[in-house]
């Protein structure tokens, strides 16, 4: 299988005077095994696409979008020969997906969808073989409807942006000029959302342990790992910064369940490295994350990852929460175990500090000297459930970042607490730790 991930580190780019700030291409990824191109931008766009002949190629334009190179070209094999990235004008980023000689495709064999207007998926469902050469350069426009981006993560029908509370948060941010946040909240009842730099890629810190836990339980569901299996402490996996495993001697054995629990509840870095090793290493799990649609989430270093090379975005963390919550990645039993572990996280000074009495949260925090974050699933006493992801880049250990996260959490909770609840009610006291709803 040949695949490619191009991460594009971008600074803020501004169009000519008088024009609005452009969206930025955050990342793109072509998976040859799925014949699928994923594009992620920092804000919502309306892509345009068309087919050209001689040679056969799909052209995708991203209006109002910048990237940080003049041009990029990557070669592939099989049906897709190469993908070129450039700018036909100062305000547009263009992808050209050129097919190999002898291959052709029609618009009927291309599917286009988005789990929001900032993450689009172009998939070749099949290719045709050319028997006769095509004369001239014919163009076929491909209609992309607004409904192509009507669901989030393919599981939640998107509603409207929560403009009022979004404006509050933007005003609040004006008091924290040294902070650079990525924020995404999703109301599971209405599909309404808050999106402030949701696709912006940040150092993940320990929030990366959330997707790792889900990947582990996928292997448990598949029968390739058991919770009672033993993991052996190795010198190359033993690290400091956080956790208690580091104080155990080399060769100590831990069950998978104990290791996973320590990884999440006290953010044990050595436990995390044992889990990552058992799952086959950074490249393998990063590929799994991309298969879930997490285009900004990748592991490049063992924990504690002081340089911050492991990455994610607030929207990716909420995508993952949406998939887990809606039983798309795990069996019901594994889902309940994952949520049960995440409800026992010891650090409750960020998102949990802003939620009301009687609410519950399954979450995971992350902290480095220049980044803090928290993401999770919140269930309110009024029956509402919502998903939250906040990552904040900060000056060295600046405590104001924590103040900001707590205040954002409080304001969003209070806003949702005062909105009308539909016909759902919580089932509380689930011994497995699951969060379930039933229709009245």
Secondary structure, DSSP 4 states (H G I P E B T S, - for coil): --EEEEE------B-STTSPBPEEEEEEEEETTTTEEEEEESS----EEEEETTTTEEEEEEETEE-SSS-EEEE--TTEEEEEEEEEETTEEEEEEEEPTTEE--GGGEEEEEEETTEEEEEE---EE-SSPPPS--EEEE---GGGG-EETTTEE---B-HHHHHHHHHHHTT-TT-EEEEEEEETTT--EEEESTT--EE-GGGHHHHHHHHHHHHHHTTSS-TT-EEE--GGG---SS-SGGGSPTT-EEEHHHHHHHHHHS--HHHHHHHHHHTT-HHHHHHHHHHTT-TT-B--S-TT-TT--SEE-HHHHHHHHHHHHTTSSS-HHHHHHHHHHHTT-S--SSGGGGSPTT-EEEEEEEEETTEEEEEEEEE-TTS-EEEEEEEEE-STT-THHHHHHHHHHHHHHHHHHTSPP-SEEEE---TT---EEEE-
